[in-house]
């Protein structure tokens, strides 16, 4: 009797699993027929670069995530551009942008990124623009990428627009190491396998992406996105106890900037710094109060003042983007994606137009 019950239970479980599998297969087929393909059918956009990473050269990649969809092109040098392929620069005055994901233009097409917007104005004045920025790169990664570009191509930008933000200033002495690139995606070499499996599921299954995206849309529509105490890095960079409030660390940071300044002078390149505040810094006080902390223990303007002081002492040019972005924020403009803190189309437009006015 017990054996019969077990067999009956086993058959029911098998029937349920078979039904679920059939439903999943039908959903997968139906989504693909309707054109709902997996997030990333092609390889990613990155290439191994020693123990670190950079962008693939001469490539095209469409990226579809719940927060945004956009297309990335890279030119022959492996820099983000308006199109893939050759990028003649001989005899051209070149302005090169250095930075991280905000400069790269996460979430928007090149022409809608602030570098793309700026480049259109630059071309009218017979300047060419190169965007060396790579999401996840630190200052030292970008400086090394610039130096290798100059040494391997013989091309030397006339001007360097060095974009800095609050996330990367505290990491001024770090560089990416222990990186493993698989299928064009970046992983930590010691913990890459589980992350790679999740990525491959998203690459292969429309149904998986359907459920994942549905969950994120529910979050976007019904749950108000807020940073909280589980966002330690964001809060720590503004804390008055952070390492960047130590005078010795500030001295070391300024020495690192001095070294890059000497490099630019030796190469005959004009250097201008661009300070880009993080989008959520405009509501830092509100976030801090929501998690029960004292706003007086944090300072959203600290890094802006640091860069102002440094550039004034050295006689360097600085384009400070906080005032123009703060005005846009105060006017009620939504500057970031709902599910991602990178600047959206509006934020990039504000930055690009202001840069064009400031640098020209």
Phi and psi in degrees as a GROMACS rama.xvg file:
@    title "Ramachandran Plot"
@    xaxis  label "Phi"
@    yaxis  label "Psi"
@TYPE xy
-63.5483  -39.14  UNK-2
-61.6273  -40.4998  UNK-3
-64.7003  -39.7278  UNK-4
-64.8294  -41.1337  UNK-5
-64.0785  -43.2728  UNK-6
-62.5732  -40.9109  UNK-7
-64.1641  -42.591  UNK-8
-63.5828  -42.0304  UNK-9
-62.5721  -43.0075  UNK-10
-63.1176  -38.4644  UNK-11
-64.7448  -41.6214  UNK-12
-63.0302  -44.4296  UNK-13
-61.873  -41.0532  UNK-14
-64.537  -41.8402  UNK-15
-64.3902  -46.2663  UNK-16
-63.4786  -40.589  UNK-17
-63.825  -40.0737  UNK-18
-64.9071  -44.026  UNK-19
-62.8958  -41.4208  UNK-20
-63.881  -41.856  UNK-21
-63.2957  -42.1929  UNK-22
-62.6009  -41.1546  UNK-23
-63.5127  -43.6337  UNK-24
-64.3982  -41.3592  UNK-25
-65.2807  -40.9293  UNK-26
-63.6734  -42.7363  UNK-27
-59.3974  -47.7188  UNK-28
-64.919  -43.6261  UNK-29
-62.5687  -42.2653  UNK-30
-63.312  -40.8777  UNK-31
-68.566  -37.9344  UNK-32
-61.5387  -37.0745  UNK-33
-79.4413  -1.6708  UNK-34
90.2039  7.90684  UNK-35
-88.0223  86.7013  UNK-36
-86.5822  164.467  UNK-37
-57.4854  165.034  UNK-38
-57.116  -47.5285  UNK-39
-138.145  83.6588  UNK-40
-68.5835  -30.2235  UNK-41
-95.1771  175.601  UNK-42
-65.7934  166.419  UNK-43
-73.5825  -171.931  UNK-44
-102.266  1.14021  UNK-45
-105.969  157.676  UNK-46
-131.224  150.084  UNK-47
-64.1018  139.08  UNK-48
-136.78  80.2108  UNK-49
66.3316  -123.802  UNK-50
-92.4744  6.09022  UNK-51
-124.128  -151.056  UNK-52
-150.844  163.017  UNK-53
-153.865  -177.712  UNK-54
-80.7705  148.088  UNK-55
-64.0872  149.471  UNK-56
-87.2254  145.664  UNK-57
52.5809  60.6256  UNK-58
-136.81  166.002  UNK-59
-135.296  135.847  UNK-60
-147.943  123.942  UNK-61
-92.7874  130.648  UNK-62
-118.93  126.025  UNK-63
-126.686  106.602  UNK-64
-123.4  161.247  UNK-65
-57.1628  -33.6473  UNK-66
-76.5969  -31.8825  UNK-67
-168.347  162.798  UNK-68
-132.466  136.825  UNK-69
-162.137  171.365  UNK-70
-121.678  137.314  UNK-71
-113.651  126.692  UNK-72
-112.81  143.155  UNK-73
-124.705  145.71  UNK-74
-87.6218  -171.668  UNK-75
-62.5467  -21.3369  UNK-76
-89.7044  -6.39075  UNK-77
83.0637  30.5396  UNK-78
-115.94  147.323  UNK-79
-63.206  141.118  UNK-80
-153.087  177.936  UNK-81
-73.5922  -20.8338  UNK-82
-157.736  161.587  UNK-83
-84.0899  167.648  UNK-84
106.664  -166.691  UNK-85
-62.7095  151.251  UNK-86
-137.036  84.9228  UNK-87
-61.3127  129.879  UNK-88
-128.052  -8.28057  UNK-89
-57.0769  129.284  UNK-90
77.6424  4.61423  UNK-91
-99.8828  145.438  UNK-92
-81.4541  119.679  UNK-93
-112.583  134.684  UNK-94
-108.47  122.065  UNK-95
-108.962  129.383  UNK-96
-97.4632  132.121  UNK-97
-114.567  143.465  UNK-98
167.125  -160.351  UNK-99
-118.728  -144.978  UNK-100
-65.2495  -31.126  UNK-101
-67.314  -35.5266  UNK-102
-77.6467  -37.6297  UNK-103
-56.6944  -37.4724  UNK-104
97.5564  44.9307  UNK-105
-54.4579  126.148  UNK-106
95.1087  -9.68088  UNK-107
-130.956  153.721  UNK-108
-67.4342  159.837  UNK-109
-55.539  -45.3138  UNK-110
-66.5917  -18.463  UNK-111
-97.8527  -7.30056  UNK-112
-76.2373  159.13  UNK-113
-68.4684  -28.475  UNK-114
-68.5064  -39.8781  UNK-115
-64.6533  -42  UNK-116
-63.046  -45.311  UNK-117
-62.4908  -39.178  UNK-118
-64.5079  -32.3205  UNK-119
-64.5226  -41.9038  UNK-120
-65.4637  -38.9151  UNK-121
-64.1782  -40.4658  UNK-122
-63.3395  -32.3169  UNK-123
-65.2784  -22.6352  UNK-124
-105.137  15.8535  UNK-125
66.8802  33.5692  UNK-126
-109.149  145.736  UNK-127
-104.349  146.829  UNK-128
-119.393  133.476  UNK-129
-115.988  134.765  UNK-130
-109.049  100.901  UNK-131
-85.7228  -3.78352  UNK-132
-62.9635  141.499  UNK-133
-134.098  127.717  UNK-134
-59.4248  127.978  UNK-135
95.5473  -9.52057  UNK-136
-76.8489  146.085  UNK-137
-97.2938  177.241  UNK-138
-56.3329  -46.4126  UNK-139
-65.8905  -33.0791  UNK-140
-63.3365  -44.6479  UNK-141
-68.9862  -39.5008  UNK-142
-64.0301  -38.9247  UNK-143
-66.6268  -39.9241  UNK-144
-63.6445  -41.8469  UNK-145
-62.3466  -46.7276  UNK-146
-61.9037  -42.0162  UNK-147
-68.0525  -35.1145  UNK-148
-61.4759  -45.2917  UNK-149
-65.0071  -44.4064  UNK-150
-69.2342  -35.7329  UNK-151
-86.6523  -26.1237  UNK-152
-106.221  -20.7568  UNK-153
76.7922  0.761353  UNK-154
-87.2595  133.256  UNK-155
-126.857  114.806  UNK-156
-59.0424  146.054  UNK-157
-76.4457  -30.8952  UNK-158
-141.798  142.3  UNK-159
-112.544  122.528  UNK-160
-101.088  100.15  UNK-161
-92.9624  107.223  UNK-162
-93.5928  126.249  UNK-163
-124.14  146.852  UNK-164
-138.642  173.687  UNK-165
-68.3511  -24.4105  UNK-166
-72.338  -33.0267  UNK-167
-102.303  -19.0325  UNK-168
-59.187  -45.2609  UNK-169
-64.8023  -13.4749  UNK-170
-108.007  27.3606  UNK-171
-59.7896  -25.4279  UNK-172
-102.714  13.8303  UNK-173
-108.699  156.671  UNK-174
-142.612  159.954  UNK-175
-74.108  128.971  UNK-176
-141.046  169.926  UNK-177
58.8674  35.233  UNK-178
-98.1601  140.004  UNK-179
-125.941  126.566  UNK-180
-102.967  123.801  UNK-181
-128.711  126.716  UNK-182
54.7418  31.8183  UNK-183
81.6903  12.5246  UNK-184
-120.082  150.27  UNK-185
-97.3546  132.133  UNK-186
-137.583  155.812  UNK-187
-72.0005  131  UNK-188
-59.3939  -29.2108  UNK-189
-89.0154  -13.7491  UNK-190
-134.995  31.9252  UNK-191
-82.9174  -22.9463  UNK-192
-65.5234  -49.9242  UNK-193
-63.2468  -42.0638  UNK-194
-64.8626  -36.3679  UNK-195
-66.8162  -39.0119  UNK-196
-62.5101  -45.9768  UNK-197
-60.4712  -41.0073  UNK-198
-63.3989  -43.2487  UNK-199
-66.5582  -34.2646  UNK-200
-61.549  -43.7591  UNK-201
-65.2055  -30.0767  UNK-202
-71.5501  -31.8572  UNK-203
-100.142  -25.4813  UNK-204
-117.826  115.88  UNK-205
-67.3605  -35.8773  UNK-206
-64.1933  -43.1479  UNK-207
-58.5799  -45.7444  UNK-208
-65.7633  -33.7706  UNK-209
-60.9434  -48.8417  UNK-210
-69.4511  -40.011  UNK-211
-61.3573  -47.111  UNK-212
-68.1675  -35.5977  UNK-213
-62.1488  -41.8449  UNK-214
-63.1187  -41.3637  UNK-215
-68.1526  -34.4977  UNK-216
-69.5182  -35.1971  UNK-217
-63.0965  -41.8391  UNK-218
-59.4539  -45.2587  UNK-219
-65.1781  -38.7428  UNK-220
-83.167  -39.3297  UNK-221
-110.232  -21.0796  UNK-222
-110.743  124.331  UNK-223
-75.4963  119.854  UNK-224
-72.1837  126.6  UNK-225
-141.065  142.196  UNK-226
-72.637  153.364  UNK-227
-146.006  -167.34  UNK-228
-66.3084  -10.4864  UNK-229
-86.3104  6.39577  UNK-230
-110.883  64.3283  UNK-231
-64.6405  -38.5013  UNK-232
-64.3781  -43.0444  UNK-233
-59.3853  -46.5599  UNK-234
-72.6597  -38.2446  UNK-235
-63.9684  -35.4882  UNK-236
-64.7718  -24.906  UNK-237
-96.7576  -8.59345  UNK-238
-66.4146  140.048  UNK-239
-71.0285  -5.71635  UNK-240
-97.0081  3.70354  UNK-241
-68.2564  163.035  UNK-242
-61.7729  -25.7176  UNK-243
-75.8061  -5.37456  UNK-244
-91.0828  -1.75046  UNK-245
-83.6057  121.96  UNK-246
-54.5142  -35.7499  UNK-247
-67.2908  -38.6377  UNK-248
-66.9872  -39.4932  UNK-249
-61.5607  -41.9122  UNK-250
-60.643  -43.3048  UNK-251
-65.0297  -38.5236  UNK-252
-62.1319  -45.3472  UNK-253
-65.3943  -35.5815  UNK-254
-64.1285  -36.4991  UNK-255
-67.4538  -38.5482  UNK-256
-67.2744  -38.861  UNK-257
-59.9763  -41.3992  UNK-258
-63.0241  -42.4639  UNK-259
-68.5282  -35.7157  UNK-260
-61.0964  -41.2528  UNK-261
-64.1167  -40.0418  UNK-262
-58.8398  -45.3815  UNK-263
-64.3879  -41.5499  UNK-264
-64.2778  -41.246  UNK-265
-62.8442  -32.4201  UNK-266
-87.4211  -4.31064  UNK-267
72.3789  29.4928  UNK-268
-105.066  132.55  UNK-269
-74.4194  136.529  UNK-270
-116.832  128.709  UNK-271
-132.02  135.403  UNK-272
-94.4025  143.291  UNK-273
-123.004  115.516  UNK-274
-92.8396  120.44  UNK-275
-115.961  107.63  UNK-276
-69.9018  151.398  UNK-277
-70.632  141.536  UNK-278
-58.5134  -37.2996  UNK-279
-78.4927  -5.88338  UNK-280
-67.9592  -20.5011  UNK-281
-71.5033  -15.5171  UNK-282
-124.399  31.673  UNK-283
-60.2722  -44.7524  UNK-284
-58.7041  -41.8536  UNK-285
-63.8901  -43.5011  UNK-286
-63.0453  -44.1275  UNK-287
-62.8512  -42.767  UNK-288
-65.3541  -36.3822  UNK-289
-63.7166  -27.4734  UNK-290
-101.872  13.7602  UNK-291
77.2132  24.8192  UNK-292
-107.723  166.376  UNK-293
-90.538  119.056  UNK-294
-58.5366  -24.7589  UNK-295
-67.7768  -13.7425  UNK-296
-86.514  -0.305158  UNK-297
-130.93  154.229  UNK-298
-143.774  106.773  UNK-299
-76.3655  -16.2054  UNK-300
-98.6391  0.391742  UNK-301
-60.0723  -46.7926  UNK-302
-72.2656  -32.7677  UNK-303
-60.8778  -48.0538  UNK-304
-64.1598  -37.1343  UNK-305
-60.0734  -46.2241  UNK-306
-70.0101  -36.8076  UNK-307
-61.0511  -46.3838  UNK-308
-62.6896  -44.9423  UNK-309
-62.327  -48.7234  UNK-310
-67.0689  -34.2726  UNK-311
-66.1586  -42.6426  UNK-312
-65.6037  -34.6575  UNK-313
-95.3093  -4.38313  UNK-314
69.0381  32.6621  UNK-315
-99.6492  156.25  UNK-316
-81.3687  139.899  UNK-317
-136.772  126.679  UNK-318
-101.096  109.823  UNK-319
-94.876  113.465  UNK-320
-89.0935  -7.87556  UNK-321
-61.0965  -46.5433  UNK-322
-57.5419  -45.9427  UNK-323
-69.7913  -36.5475  UNK-324
-72.7412  -35.6413  UNK-325
-62.7327  -41.6574  UNK-326
-62.0528  -43.6247  UNK-327
-62.5868  -42.1549  UNK-328
-63.6303  -44.4984  UNK-329
-65.6031  -26.8236  UNK-330
-80.0479  1.3722  UNK-331
90.0754  11.0692  UNK-332
-77.1226  136.348  UNK-333
-84.4344  111.696  UNK-334
-96.9971  -14.3112  UNK-335
-124.94  163.122  UNK-336
-69.9492  151.769  UNK-337
-65.5905  -36.0997  UNK-338
-106.854  9.80421  UNK-339
-154.561  135.608  UNK-340
-78.2778  -1.63838  UNK-341
-67.5996  154.646  UNK-342
-67.0776  136.273  UNK-343
-87.9006  -163.903  UNK-344
-58.9328  -42.5707  UNK-345
-65.3516  -48.2913  UNK-346
-60.4129  -43.0027  UNK-347
-64.1774  -37.1899  UNK-348
-64.6234  -43.3308  UNK-349
-59.2376  -47.1729  UNK-350
-66.4609  -47.5522  UNK-351
-60.342  -44.4845  UNK-352
-67.9928  -38.0238  UNK-353
-68.533  -38.3283  UNK-354
-62.1353  -43.1124  UNK-355
-61.0395  -42.6128  UNK-356
-66.0705  -37.7066  UNK-357
-77.2175  -45.3002  UNK-358
-81.2751  -18.8532  UNK-359
